[in-house]
Amino acid sequence: MVTILSVVTIMQGCSDTGVSMDPARQKAVVDSLVQVSTEELKDSIATACEQRLENEVKAKADSIFKAMKK
């Protein structure tokens, strides 16, 4: 998120033609970038959590079945 804000700031500073971006438009751009980043992060975390849960449940089930066979 910090990276995105830095990029927006740098791009805005480098393309300064004497006319600054309207604060409302600037807020809208930042909000949009944050929302996209947040959604991507949530998706990534959800995927990692689901994979971890599957692995842990499988390992626990395998352990139980192995103990029952003894």
CHARMM-style PDB file with segment names, atoms N, HN, CA, C and O in Angstrom:
ATOM      1  N   MET     1       0.826  -1.167   0.000  1.00  0.00      PROA
ATOM      2  CA  MET     1       0.000   0.000   0.000  1.00  0.00      PROA
ATOM      3  C   MET     1       0.880   1.243   0.000  1.00  0.00      PROA
ATOM      4  O   MET     1       0.609   2.202  -0.722  1.00  0.00      PROA
ATOM      5  N   VAL     2       1.911   1.224   0.791  1.00  0.00      PROA
ATOM      6  HN  VAL     2       2.131   0.445   1.378  1.00  0.00      PROA
ATOM      7  CA  VAL     2       2.836   2.357   0.838  1.00  0.00      PROA
ATOM      8  C   VAL     2       3.499   2.526  -0.519  1.00  0.00      PROA
ATOM      9  O   VAL     2       3.710   3.648  -0.979  1.00  0.00      PROA
ATOM     10  N   THR     3       3.828   1.409  -1.159  1.00  0.00      PROA
ATOM     11  HN  THR     3       3.657   0.498  -0.785  1.00  0.00      PROA
ATOM     12  CA  THR     3       4.465   1.458  -2.469  1.00  0.00      PROA
ATOM     13  C   THR     3       3.551   2.127  -3.483  1.00  0.00      PROA
ATOM     14  O   THR     3       3.996   2.949  -4.285  1.00  0.00      PROA
ATOM     15  N   ILE     4       2.290   1.778  -3.444  1.00  0.00      PROA
ATOM     16  HN  ILE     4       1.929   1.111  -2.793  1.00  0.00      PROA
ATOM     17  CA  ILE     4       1.339   2.355  -4.390  1.00  0.00      PROA
ATOM     18  C   ILE     4       1.235   3.858  -4.170  1.00  0.00      PROA
ATOM     19  O   ILE     4       1.246   4.631  -5.129  1.00  0.00      PROA
ATOM     20  N   LEU     5       1.135   4.270  -2.925  1.00  0.00      PROA
ATOM     21  HN  LEU     5       1.126   3.643  -2.147  1.00  0.00      PROA
ATOM     22  CA  LEU     5       1.046   5.695  -2.638  1.00  0.00      PROA
ATOM     23  C   LEU     5       2.307   6.426  -3.071  1.00  0.00      PROA
ATOM     24  O   LEU     5       2.243   7.556  -3.555  1.00  0.00      PROA
ATOM     25  N   SER     6       3.453   5.777  -2.896  1.00  0.00      PROA
ATOM     26  HN  SER     6       3.505   4.859  -2.502  1.00  0.00      PROA
ATOM     27  CA  SER     6       4.725   6.378  -3.325  1.00  0.00      PROA
ATOM     28  C   SER     6       4.753   6.550  -4.832  1.00  0.00      PROA
ATOM     29  O   SER     6       5.174   7.589  -5.339  1.00  0.00      PROA
ATOM     30  N   VAL     7       4.301   5.527  -5.547  1.00  0.00      PROA
ATOM     31  HN  VAL     7       3.958   4.682  -5.136  1.00  0.00      PROA
ATOM     32  CA  VAL     7       4.291   5.589  -7.008  1.00  0.00      PROA
ATOM     33  C   VAL     7       3.377   6.718  -7.476  1.00  0.00      PROA
ATOM     34  O   VAL     7       3.735   7.484  -8.371  1.00  0.00      PROA
ATOM     35  N   VAL     8       2.195   6.818  -6.868  1.00  0.00      PROA
ATOM     36  HN  VAL     8       1.904   6.196  -6.141  1.00  0.00      PROA
ATOM     37  CA  VAL     8       1.262   7.884  -7.242  1.00  0.00      PROA
ATOM     38  C   VAL     8       1.894   9.242  -6.988  1.00  0.00      PROA
ATOM     39  O   VAL     8       1.788  10.143  -7.820  1.00  0.00      PROA
ATOM     40  N   THR     9       2.544   9.394  -5.855  1.00  0.00      PROA
ATOM     41  HN  THR     9       2.630   8.662  -5.179  1.00  0.00      PROA
ATOM     42  CA  THR     9       3.191  10.663  -5.511  1.00  0.00      PROA
ATOM     43  C   THR     9       4.302  10.994  -6.496  1.00  0.00      PROA
ATOM     44  O   THR     9       4.395  12.127  -6.968  1.00  0.00      PROA
ATOM     45  N   ILE    10       5.135  10.026  -6.805  1.00  0.00      PROA
ATOM     46  HN  ILE    10       5.059   9.106  -6.422  1.00  0.00      PROA
ATOM     47  CA  ILE    10       6.247  10.238  -7.741  1.00  0.00      PROA
ATOM     48  C   ILE    10       5.715  10.588  -9.121  1.00  0.00      PROA
ATOM     49  O   ILE    10       6.192  11.526  -9.759  1.00  0.00      PROA
ATOM     50  N   MET    11       4.723   9.831  -9.580  1.00  0.00      PROA
ATOM     51  HN  MET    11       4.335   9.069  -9.061  1.00  0.00      PROA
ATOM     52  CA  MET    11       4.159  10.099 -10.900  1.00  0.00      PROA
ATOM     53  C   MET    11       3.548  11.493 -10.951  1.00  0.00      PROA
ATOM     54  O   MET    11       3.698  12.211 -11.939  1.00  0.00      PROA
ATOM     55  N   GLN    12       2.869  11.863  -9.896  1.00  0.00      PROA
ATOM     56  HN  GLN    12       2.747  11.279  -9.093  1.00  0.00      PROA
ATOM     57  CA  GLN    12       2.250  13.182  -9.846  1.00  0.00      PROA
ATOM     58  C   GLN    12       3.320  14.272  -9.838  1.00  0.00      PROA
ATOM     59  O   GLN    12       3.173  15.288 -10.516  1.00  0.00      PROA
ATOM     60  N   GLY    13       4.385  14.067  -9.081  1.00  0.00      PROA
ATOM     61  HN  GLY    13       4.504  13.241  -8.530  1.00  0.00      PROA
ATOM     62  CA  GLY    13       5.455  15.058  -8.998  1.00  0.00      PROA
ATOM     63  C   GLY    13       6.208  15.196 -10.308  1.00  0.00      PROA
ATOM     64  O   GLY    13       6.584  16.301 -10.699  1.00  0.00      PROA
ATOM     65  N   CYS    14       6.428  14.080 -10.988  1.00  0.00      PROA
ATOM     66  HN  CYS    14       6.122  13.182 -10.671  1.00  0.00      PROA
ATOM     67  CA  CYS    14       7.178  14.114 -12.245  1.00  0.00      PROA
ATOM     68  C   CYS    14       6.359  14.688 -13.396  1.00  0.00      PROA
ATOM     69  O   CYS    14       6.919  15.232 -14.347  1.00  0.00      PROA
ATOM     70  N   SER    15       5.073  14.571 -13.313  1.00  0.00      PROA
ATOM     71  HN  SER    15       4.619  14.129 -12.540  1.00  0.00      PROA
ATOM     72  CA  SER    15       4.239  15.067 -14.410  1.00  0.00      PROA
ATOM     73  C   SER    15       3.623  16.422 -14.087  1.00  0.00      PROA
ATOM     74  O   SER    15       2.658  16.833 -14.729  1.00  0.00      PROA
ATOM     75  N   ASP    16       4.167  17.109 -13.109  1.00  0.00      PROA
ATOM     76  HN  ASP    16       4.951  16.775 -12.586  1.00  0.00      PROA
ATOM     77  CA  ASP    16       3.631  18.402 -12.691  1.00  0.00      PROA
ATOM     78  C   ASP    16       3.819  19.421 -13.809  1.00  0.00      PROA
ATOM     79  O   ASP    16       4.942  19.724 -14.213  1.00  0.00      PROA
ATOM     80  N   THR    17       2.715  19.935 -14.293  1.00  0.00      PROA
ATOM     81  HN  THR    17       1.803  19.689 -13.965  1.00  0.00      PROA
ATOM     82  CA  THR    17       2.764  20.946 -15.350  1.00  0.00      PROA
ATOM     83  C   THR    17       2.264  22.285 -14.836  1.00  0.00      PROA
ATOM     84  O   THR    17       1.878  23.162 -15.608  1.00  0.00      PROA
ATOM     85  N   GLY    18       2.278  22.423 -13.514  1.00  0.00      PROA
ATOM     86  HN  GLY    18       2.592  21.710 -12.887  1.00  0.00      PROA
ATOM     87  CA  GLY    18       1.796  23.653 -12.931  1.00  0.00      PROA
ATOM     88  C   GLY    18       0.332  23.569 -12.536  1.00  0.00      PROA
ATOM     89  O   GLY    18      -0.188  24.464 -11.871  1.00  0.00      PROA
ATOM     90  N   VAL    19      -0.324  22.510 -12.938  1.00  0.00      PROA
ATOM     91  HN  VAL    19       0.099  21.783 -13.479  1.00  0.00      PROA
ATOM     92  CA  VAL    19      -1.727  22.310 -12.600  1.00  0.00      PROA
ATOM     93  C   VAL    19      -1.799  21.085 -11.707  1.00  0.00      PROA
ATOM     94  O   VAL    19      -1.441  19.982 -12.119  1.00  0.00      PROA
ATOM     95  N   SER    20      -2.262  21.285 -10.484  1.00  0.00      PROA
ATOM     96  HN  SER    20      -2.553  22.182 -10.149  1.00  0.00      PROA
ATOM     97  CA  SER    20      -2.322  20.161  -9.571  1.00  0.00      PROA
ATOM     98  C   SER    20      -3.657  19.425  -9.706  1.00  0.00      PROA
ATOM     99  O   SER    20      -4.642  19.965 -10.209  1.00  0.00      PROA
ATOM    100  N   MET    21      -3.653  18.186  -9.242  1.00  0.00      PROA
ATOM    101  HN  MET    21      -2.853  17.747  -8.833  1.00  0.00      PROA
ATOM    102  CA  MET    21      -4.851  17.372  -9.304  1.00  0.00      PROA
ATOM    103  C   MET    21      -5.846  17.861  -8.252  1.00  0.00      PROA
ATOM    104  O   MET    21      -5.468  18.211  -7.134  1.00  0.00      PROA
ATOM    105  N   ASP    22      -7.084  17.876  -8.622  1.00  0.00      PROA
ATOM    106  HN  ASP    22      -7.390  17.592  -9.531  1.00  0.00      PROA
ATOM    107  CA  ASP    22      -8.162  18.231  -7.709  1.00  0.00      PROA
ATOM    108  C   ASP    22      -8.112  17.289  -6.503  1.00  0.00      PROA
ATOM    109  O   ASP    22      -8.020  16.075  -6.685  1.00  0.00      PROA
ATOM    110  N   PRO    23      -8.169  17.816  -5.283  1.00  0.00      PROA
ATOM    111  CA  PRO    23      -8.089  16.968  -4.088  1.00  0.00      PROA
ATOM    112  C   PRO    23      -9.132  15.847  -4.073  1.00  0.00      PROA
ATOM    113  O   PRO    23      -8.837  14.742  -3.619  1.00  0.00      PROA
ATOM    114  N   ALA    24     -10.331  16.113  -4.557  1.00  0.00      PROA
ATOM    115  HN  ALA    24     -10.571  17.011  -4.926  1.00  0.00      PROA
ATOM    116  CA  ALA    24     -11.363  15.071  -4.594  1.00  0.00      PROA
ATOM    117  C   ALA    24     -10.967  13.966  -5.573  1.00  0.00      PROA
ATOM    118  O   ALA    24     -11.152  12.784  -5.287  1.00  0.00      PROA
ATOM    119  N   ARG    25     -10.428  14.350  -6.714  1.00  0.00      PROA
ATOM    120  HN  ARG    25     -10.277  15.311  -6.946  1.00  0.00      PROA
ATOM    121  CA  ARG    25      -9.978  13.353  -7.713  1.00  0.00      PROA
ATOM    122  C   ARG    25      -8.792  12.571  -7.157  1.00  0.00      PROA
ATOM    123  O   ARG    25      -8.712  11.354  -7.325  1.00  0.00      PROA
ATOM    124  N   GLN    26      -7.873  13.272  -6.496  1.00  0.00      PROA
ATOM    125  HN  GLN    26      -7.938  14.260  -6.359  1.00  0.00      PROA
ATOM    126  CA  GLN    26      -6.706  12.622  -5.911  1.00  0.00      PROA
ATOM    127  C   GLN    26      -7.154  11.588  -4.865  1.00  0.00      PROA
ATOM    128  O   GLN    26      -6.633  10.474  -4.825  1.00  0.00      PROA
ATOM    129  N   LYS    27      -8.115  11.965  -4.026  1.00  0.00      PROA
ATOM    130  HN  LYS    27      -8.539  12.870  -4.058  1.00  0.00      PROA
ATOM    131  CA  LYS    27      -8.631  11.045  -3.011  1.00  0.00      PROA
ATOM    132  C   LYS    27      -9.282   9.830  -3.684  1.00  0.00      PROA
ATOM    133  O   LYS    27      -9.108   8.698  -3.233  1.00  0.00      PROA
ATOM    134  N   ALA    28     -10.023  10.069  -4.753  1.00  0.00      PROA
ATOM    135  HN  ALA    28     -10.165  10.989  -5.120  1.00  0.00      PROA
ATOM    136  CA  ALA    28     -10.683   8.975  -5.464  1.00  0.00      PROA
ATOM    137  C   ALA    28      -9.661   8.003  -6.049  1.00  0.00      PROA
ATOM    138  O   ALA    28      -9.857   6.789  -5.992  1.00  0.00      PROA
ATOM    139  N   VAL    29      -8.576   8.527  -6.610  1.00  0.00      PROA
ATOM    140  HN  VAL    29      -8.417   9.513  -6.657  1.00  0.00      PROA
ATOM    141  CA  VAL    29      -7.529   7.680  -7.185  1.00  0.00      PROA
ATOM    142  C   VAL    29      -6.859   6.848  -6.090  1.00  0.00      PROA
ATOM    143  O   VAL    29      -6.662   5.644  -6.250  1.00  0.00      PROA
ATOM    144  N   VAL    30      -6.518   7.488  -4.995  1.00  0.00      PROA
ATOM    145  HN  VAL    30      -6.678   8.466  -4.865  1.00  0.00      PROA
ATOM    146  CA  VAL    30      -5.870   6.780  -3.885  1.00  0.00      PROA
ATOM    147  C   VAL    30      -6.811   5.722  -3.313  1.00  0.00      PROA
ATOM    148  O   VAL    30      -6.390   4.593  -3.061  1.00  0.00      PROA
ATOM    149  N   ASP    31      -8.073   6.073  -3.107  1.00  0.00      PROA
ATOM    150  HN  ASP    31      -8.416   6.990  -3.312  1.00  0.00      PROA
ATOM    151  CA  ASP    31      -9.047   5.116  -2.583  1.00  0.00      PROA
ATOM    152  C   ASP    31      -9.186   3.906  -3.501  1.00  0.00      PROA
ATOM    153  O   ASP    31      -9.280   2.769  -3.040  1.00  0.00      PROA
ATOM    154  N   SER    32      -9.198   4.165  -4.793  1.00  0.00      PROA
ATOM    155  HN  SER    32      -9.121   5.089  -5.168  1.00  0.00      PROA
ATOM    156  CA  SER    32      -9.311   3.079  -5.769  1.00  0.00      PROA
ATOM    157  C   SER    32      -8.099   2.153  -5.700  1.00  0.00      PROA
ATOM    158  O   SER    32      -8.243   0.930  -5.702  1.00  0.00      PROA
ATOM    159  N   LEU    33      -6.918   2.737  -5.639  1.00  0.00      PROA
ATOM    160  HN  LEU    33      -6.802   3.731  -5.637  1.00  0.00      PROA
ATOM    161  CA  LEU    33      -5.694   1.934  -5.558  1.00  0.00      PROA
ATOM    162  C   LEU    33      -5.650   1.114  -4.270  1.00  0.00      PROA
ATOM    163  O   LEU    33      -5.248  -0.050  -4.284  1.00  0.00      PROA
ATOM    164  N   VAL    34      -6.060   1.714  -3.174  1.00  0.00      PROA
ATOM    165  HN  VAL    34      -6.387   2.659  -3.163  1.00  0.00      PROA
ATOM    166  CA  VAL    34      -6.076   1.013  -1.890  1.00  0.00      PROA
ATOM    167  C   VAL    34      -7.090  -0.125  -1.925  1.00  0.00      PROA
ATOM    168  O   VAL    34      -6.822  -1.213  -1.415  1.00  0.00      PROA
ATOM    169  N   GLN    35      -8.237   0.119  -2.516  1.00  0.00      PROA
ATOM    170  HN  GLN    35      -8.455   1.002  -2.930  1.00  0.00      PROA
ATOM    171  CA  GLN    35      -9.270  -0.919  -2.593  1.00  0.00      PROA
ATOM    172  C   GLN    35      -8.781  -2.111  -3.409  1.00  0.00      PROA
ATOM    173  O   GLN    35      -8.976  -3.257  -3.006  1.00  0.00      PROA
ATOM    174  N   VAL    36      -8.156  -1.856  -4.539  1.00  0.00      PROA
ATOM    175  HN  VAL    36      -7.997  -0.925  -4.867  1.00  0.00      PROA
ATOM    176  CA  VAL    36      -7.637  -2.939  -5.377  1.00  0.00      PROA
ATOM    177  C   VAL    36      -6.567  -3.727  -4.626  1.00  0.00      PROA
ATOM    178  O   VAL    36      -6.570  -4.958  -4.642  1.00  0.00      PROA
ATOM    179  N   SER    37      -5.665  -3.025  -3.980  1.00  0.00      PROA
ATOM    180  HN  SER    37      -5.662  -2.025  -3.967  1.00  0.00      PROA
ATOM    181  CA  SER    37      -4.600  -3.691  -3.224  1.00  0.00      PROA
ATOM    182  C   SER    37      -5.172  -4.514  -2.073  1.00  0.00      PROA
ATOM    183  O   SER    37      -4.713  -5.625  -1.807  1.00  0.00      PROA
ATOM    184  N   THR    38      -6.167  -3.967  -1.399  1.00  0.00      PROA
ATOM    185  HN  THR    38      -6.540  -3.065  -1.615  1.00  0.00      PROA
ATOM    186  CA  THR    38      -6.786  -4.668  -0.279  1.00  0.00      PROA
ATOM    187  C   THR    38      -7.481  -5.937  -0.749  1.00  0.00      PROA
ATOM    188  O   THR    38      -7.368  -6.983  -0.109  1.00  0.00      PROA
ATOM    189  N   GLU    39      -8.197  -5.851  -1.859  1.00  0.00      PROA
ATOM    190  HN  GLU    39      -8.289  -5.001  -2.379  1.00  0.00      PROA
ATOM    191  CA  GLU    39      -8.879  -7.025  -2.391  1.00  0.00      PROA
ATOM    192  C   GLU    39      -7.880  -8.105  -2.796  1.00  0.00      PROA
ATOM    193  O   GLU    39      -8.096  -9.287  -2.525  1.00  0.00      PROA
ATOM    194  N   GLU    40      -6.792  -7.702  -3.443  1.00  0.00      PROA
ATOM    195  HN  GLU    40      -6.618  -6.742  -3.663  1.00  0.00      PROA
ATOM    196  CA  GLU    40      -5.770  -8.671  -3.842  1.00  0.00      PROA
ATOM    197  C   GLU    40      -5.150  -9.330  -2.618  1.00  0.00      PROA
ATOM    198  O   GLU    40      -4.912 -10.538  -2.613  1.00  0.00      PROA
ATOM    199  N   LEU    41      -4.891  -8.547  -1.590  1.00  0.00      PROA
ATOM    200  HN  LEU    41      -5.085  -7.565  -1.595  1.00  0.00      PROA
ATOM    201  CA  LEU    41      -4.310  -9.084  -0.364  1.00  0.00      PROA
ATOM    202  C   LEU    41      -5.271 -10.042   0.325  1.00  0.00      PROA
ATOM    203  O   LEU    41      -4.856 -11.103   0.790  1.00  0.00      PROA
ATOM    204  N   LYS    42      -6.547  -9.684   0.396  1.00  0.00      PROA
ATOM    205  HN  LYS    42      -6.884  -8.822   0.018  1.00  0.00      PROA
ATOM    206  CA  LYS    42      -7.548 -10.568   1.004  1.00  0.00      PROA
ATOM    207  C   LYS    42      -7.632 -11.895   0.245  1.00  0.00      PROA
ATOM    208  O   LYS    42      -7.697 -12.961   0.857  1.00  0.00      PROA
ATOM    209  N   ASP    43      -7.630 -11.825  -1.084  1.00  0.00      PROA
ATOM    210  HN  ASP    43      -7.578 -10.959  -1.581  1.00  0.00      PROA
ATOM    211  CA  ASP    43      -7.687 -13.044  -1.893  1.00  0.00      PROA
ATOM    212  C   ASP    43      -6.467 -13.918  -1.637  1.00  0.00      PROA
ATOM    213  O   ASP    43      -6.585 -15.136  -1.503  1.00  0.00      PROA
ATOM    214  N   SER    44      -5.309 -13.300  -1.571  1.00  0.00      PROA
ATOM    215  HN  SER    44      -5.213 -12.310  -1.679  1.00  0.00      PROA
ATOM    216  CA  SER    44      -4.069 -14.037  -1.332  1.00  0.00      PROA
ATOM    217  C   SER    44      -4.078 -14.704   0.039  1.00  0.00      PROA
ATOM    218  O   SER    44      -3.684 -15.862   0.177  1.00  0.00      PROA
ATOM    219  N   ILE    45      -4.522 -13.977   1.033  1.00  0.00      PROA
ATOM    220  HN  ILE    45      -4.841 -13.036   0.921  1.00  0.00      PROA
ATOM    221  CA  ILE    45      -4.574 -14.516   2.393  1.00  0.00      PROA
ATOM    222  C   ILE    45      -5.591 -15.648   2.471  1.00  0.00      PROA
ATOM    223  O   ILE    45      -5.325 -16.674   3.099  1.00  0.00      PROA
ATOM    224  N   ALA    46      -6.749 -15.477   1.843  1.00  0.00      PROA
ATOM    225  HN  ALA    46      -6.965 -14.644   1.333  1.00  0.00      PROA
ATOM    226  CA  ALA    46      -7.777 -16.518   1.858  1.00  0.00      PROA
ATOM    227  C   ALA    46      -7.269 -17.792   1.195  1.00  0.00      PROA
ATOM    228  O   ALA    46      -7.501 -18.889   1.704  1.00  0.00      PROA
ATOM    229  N   THR    47      -6.591 -17.661   0.086  1.00  0.00      PROA
ATOM    230  HN  THR    47      -6.403 -16.771  -0.327  1.00  0.00      PROA
ATOM    231  CA  THR    47      -6.039 -18.824  -0.611  1.00  0.00      PROA
ATOM    232  C   THR    47      -5.009 -19.535   0.254  1.00  0.00      PROA
ATOM    233  O   THR    47      -5.033 -20.760   0.371  1.00  0.00      PROA
ATOM    234  N   ALA    48      -4.112 -18.778   0.856  1.00  0.00      PROA
ATOM    235  HN  ALA    48      -4.093 -17.783   0.761  1.00  0.00      PROA
ATOM    236  CA  ALA    48      -3.088 -19.374   1.720  1.00  0.00      PROA
ATOM    237  C   ALA    48      -3.718 -20.054   2.925  1.00  0.00      PROA
ATOM    238  O   ALA    48      -3.274 -21.125   3.338  1.00  0.00      PROA
ATOM    239  N   CYS    49      -4.743 -19.442   3.488  1.00  0.00      PROA
ATOM    240  HN  CYS    49      -5.104 -18.572   3.153  1.00  0.00      PROA
ATOM    241  CA  CYS    49      -5.422 -20.018   4.651  1.00  0.00      PROA
ATOM    242  C   CYS    49      -6.122 -21.323   4.284  1.00  0.00      PROA
ATOM    243  O   CYS    49      -6.029 -22.310   5.014  1.00  0.00      PROA
ATOM    244  N   GLU    50      -6.816 -21.326   3.164  1.00  0.00      PROA
ATOM    245  HN  GLU    50      -6.891 -20.524   2.571  1.00  0.00      PROA
ATOM    246  CA  GLU    50      -7.504 -22.539   2.723  1.00  0.00      PROA
ATOM    247  C   GLU    50      -6.510 -23.673   2.472  1.00  0.00      PROA
ATOM    248  O   GLU    50      -6.759 -24.814   2.859  1.00  0.00      PROA
ATOM    249  N   GLN    51      -5.390 -23.363   1.829  1.00  0.00      PROA
ATOM    250  HN  GLN    51      -5.187 -22.435   1.515  1.00  0.00      PROA
ATOM    251  CA  GLN    51      -4.379 -24.381   1.542  1.00  0.00      PROA
ATOM    252  C   GLN    51      -3.793 -24.924   2.837  1.00  0.00      PROA
ATOM    253  O   GLN    51      -3.611 -26.133   2.978  1.00  0.00      PROA
ATOM    254  N   ARG    52      -3.502 -24.050   3.768  1.00  0.00      PROA
ATOM    255  HN  ARG    52      -3.650 -23.068   3.653  1.00  0.00      PROA
ATOM    256  CA  ARG    52      -2.940 -24.480   5.051  1.00  0.00      PROA
ATOM    257  C   ARG    52      -3.932 -25.359   5.800  1.00  0.00      PROA
ATOM    258  O   ARG    52      -3.558 -26.387   6.364  1.00  0.00      PROA
ATOM    259  N   LEU    53      -5.192 -24.953   5.803  1.00  0.00      PROA
ATOM    260  HN  LEU    53      -5.496 -24.117   5.345  1.00  0.00      PROA
ATOM    261  CA  LEU    53      -6.228 -25.727   6.480  1.00  0.00      PROA
ATOM    262  C   LEU    53      -6.350 -27.125   5.869  1.00  0.00      PROA
ATOM    263  O   LEU    53      -6.436 -28.116   6.594  1.00  0.00      PROA
ATOM    264  N   GLU    54      -6.356 -27.204   4.540  1.00  0.00      PROA
ATOM    265  HN  GLU    54      -6.286 -26.399   3.951  1.00  0.00      PROA
ATOM    266  CA  GLU    54      -6.427 -28.504   3.872  1.00  0.00      PROA
ATOM    267  C   GLU    54      -5.250 -29.391   4.273  1.00  0.00      PROA
ATOM    268  O   GLU    54      -5.428 -30.570   4.578  1.00  0.00      PROA
ATOM    269  N   ASN    55      -4.064 -28.824   4.269  1.00  0.00      PROA
ATOM    270  HN  ASN    55      -3.919 -27.866   4.020  1.00  0.00      PROA
ATOM    271  CA  ASN    55      -2.865 -29.590   4.620  1.00  0.00      PROA
ATOM    272  C   ASN    55      -2.904 -30.066   6.070  1.00  0.00      PROA
ATOM    273  O   ASN    55      -2.565 -31.213   6.360  1.00  0.00      PROA
ATOM    274  N   GLU    56      -3.315 -29.190   6.972  1.00  0.00      PROA
ATOM    275  HN  GLU    56      -3.591 -28.258   6.737  1.00  0.00      PROA
ATOM    276  CA  GLU    56      -3.338 -29.549   8.384  1.00  0.00      PROA
ATOM    277  C   GLU    56      -4.418 -30.584   8.684  1.00  0.00      PROA
ATOM    278  O   GLU    56      -4.199 -31.502   9.474  1.00  0.00      PROA
ATOM    279  N   VAL    57      -5.583 -30.437   8.056  1.00  0.00      PROA
ATOM    280  HN  VAL    57      -5.761 -29.691   7.414  1.00  0.00      PROA
ATOM    281  CA  VAL    57      -6.658 -31.422   8.268  1.00  0.00      PROA
ATOM    282  C   VAL    57      -6.236 -32.776   7.725  1.00  0.00      PROA
ATOM    283  O   VAL    57      -6.473 -33.798   8.369  1.00  0.00      PROA
ATOM    284  N   LYS    58      -5.620 -32.801   6.563  1.00  0.00      PROA
ATOM    285  HN  LYS    58      -5.428 -31.970   6.040  1.00  0.00      PROA
ATOM    286  CA  LYS    58      -5.161 -34.064   5.977  1.00  0.00      PROA
ATOM    287  C   LYS    58      -4.114 -34.719   6.872  1.00  0.00      PROA
ATOM    288  O   LYS    58      -4.175 -35.923   7.122  1.00  0.00      PROA
ATOM    289  N   ALA    59      -3.165 -33.940   7.349  1.00  0.00      PROA
ATOM    290  HN  ALA    59      -3.115 -32.962   7.146  1.00  0.00      PROA
ATOM    291  CA  ALA    59      -2.122 -34.484   8.216  1.00  0.00      PROA
ATOM    292  C   ALA    59      -2.719 -35.030   9.508  1.00  0.00      PROA
ATOM    293  O   ALA    59      -2.311 -36.092   9.978  1.00  0.00      PROA
ATOM    294  N   LYS    60      -3.673 -34.317  10.082  1.00  0.00      PROA
ATOM    295  HN  LYS    60      -4.004 -33.454   9.700  1.00  0.00      PROA
ATOM    296  CA  LYS    60      -4.305 -34.766  11.328  1.00  0.00      PROA
ATOM    297  C   LYS    60      -5.103 -36.049  11.080  1.00  0.00      PROA
ATOM    298  O   LYS    60      -5.040 -36.986  11.875  1.00  0.00      PROA
ATOM    299  N   ALA    61      -5.845 -36.086   9.986  1.00  0.00      PROA
ATOM    300  HN  ALA    61      -5.896 -35.324   9.340  1.00  0.00      PROA
ATOM    301  CA  ALA    61      -6.622 -37.288   9.653  1.00  0.00      PROA
ATOM    302  C   ALA    61      -5.696 -38.474   9.419  1.00  0.00      PROA
ATOM    303  O   ALA    61      -5.971 -39.573   9.901  1.00  0.00      PROA
ATOM    304  N   ASP    62      -4.615 -38.272   8.693  1.00  0.00      PROA
ATOM    305  HN  ASP    62      -4.392 -37.379   8.302  1.00  0.00      PROA
ATOM    306  CA  ASP    62      -3.646 -39.342   8.448  1.00  0.00      PROA
ATOM    307  C   ASP    62      -3.069 -39.850   9.780  1.00  0.00      PROA
ATOM    308  O   ASP    62      -2.901 -41.055   9.969  1.00  0.00      PROA
ATOM    309  N   SER    63      -2.775 -38.940  10.680  1.00  0.00      PROA
ATOM    310  HN  SER    63      -2.912 -37.961  10.527  1.00  0.00      PROA
ATOM    311  CA  SER    63      -2.233 -39.301  11.983  1.00  0.00      PROA
ATOM    312  C   SER    63      -3.243 -40.126  12.785  1.00  0.00      PROA
ATOM    313  O   SER    63      -2.873 -41.109  13.427  1.00  0.00      PROA
ATOM    314  N   ILE    64      -4.496 -39.734  12.747  1.00  0.00      PROA
ATOM    315  HN  ILE    64      -4.797 -38.936  12.225  1.00  0.00      PROA
ATOM    316  CA  ILE    64      -5.539 -40.476  13.463  1.00  0.00      PROA
ATOM    317  C   ILE    64      -5.699 -41.871  12.894  1.00  0.00      PROA
ATOM    318  O   ILE    64      -5.749 -42.844  13.647  1.00  0.00      PROA
ATOM    319  N   PHE    65      -5.781 -41.987  11.566  1.00  0.00      PROA
ATOM    320  HN  PHE    65      -5.740 -41.197  10.954  1.00  0.00      PROA
ATOM    321  CA  PHE    65      -5.931 -43.295  10.928  1.00  0.00      PROA
ATOM    322  C   PHE    65      -4.739 -44.194  11.199  1.00  0.00      PROA
ATOM    323  O   PHE    65      -4.886 -45.399  11.402  1.00  0.00      PROA
ATOM    324  N   LYS    66      -3.553 -43.591  11.200  1.00  0.00      PROA
ATOM    325  HN  LYS    66      -3.434 -42.612  11.036  1.00  0.00      PROA
ATOM    326  CA  LYS    66      -2.340 -44.370  11.479  1.00  0.00      PROA
ATOM    327  C   LYS    66      -2.375 -44.889  12.914  1.00  0.00      PROA
ATOM    328  O   LYS    66      -2.003 -46.036  13.165  1.00  0.00      PROA
ATOM    329  N   ALA    67      -2.813 -44.069  13.845  1.00  0.00      PROA
ATOM    330  HN  ALA    67      -3.115 -43.138  13.641  1.00  0.00      PROA
ATOM    331  CA  ALA    67      -2.898 -44.479  15.250  1.00  0.00      PROA
ATOM    332  C   ALA    67      -3.962 -45.560  15.447  1.00  0.00      PROA
ATOM    333  O   ALA    67      -3.797 -46.440  16.292  1.00  0.00      PROA
ATOM    334  N   MET    68      -5.031 -45.503  14.692  1.00  0.00      PROA
ATOM    335  HN  MET    68      -5.165 -44.788  14.007  1.00  0.00      PROA
ATOM    336  CA  MET    68      -6.095 -46.490  14.816  1.00  0.00      PROA
ATOM    337  C   MET    68      -5.671 -47.862  14.276  1.00  0.00      PROA
ATOM    338  O   MET    68      -6.179 -48.887  14.732  1.00  0.00      PROA
ATOM    339  N   LYS    69      -4.762 -47.888  13.327  1.00  0.00      PROA
ATOM    340  HN  LYS    69      -4.349 -47.055  12.957  1.00  0.00      PROA
ATOM    341  CA  LYS    69      -4.307 -49.149  12.728  1.00  0.00      PROA
ATOM    342  C   LYS    69      -3.366 -49.908  13.657  1.00  0.00      PROA
ATOM    343  O   LYS    69      -3.178 -51.113  13.490  1.00  0.00      PROA
ATOM    344  N   LYS    70      -2.786 -49.237  14.612  1.00  0.00      PROA
ATOM    345  HN  LYS    70      -2.939 -48.259  14.747  1.00  0.00      PROA
ATOM    346  CA  LYS    70      -1.808 -49.898  15.490  1.00  0.00      PROA
ATOM    347  C   LYS    70      -2.455 -50.815  16.447  1.00  0.00      PROA
ATOM    348  OT1 LYS    70      -1.774 -51.447  17.254  1.00  0.00      PROA
TER     349      LYS     70
END
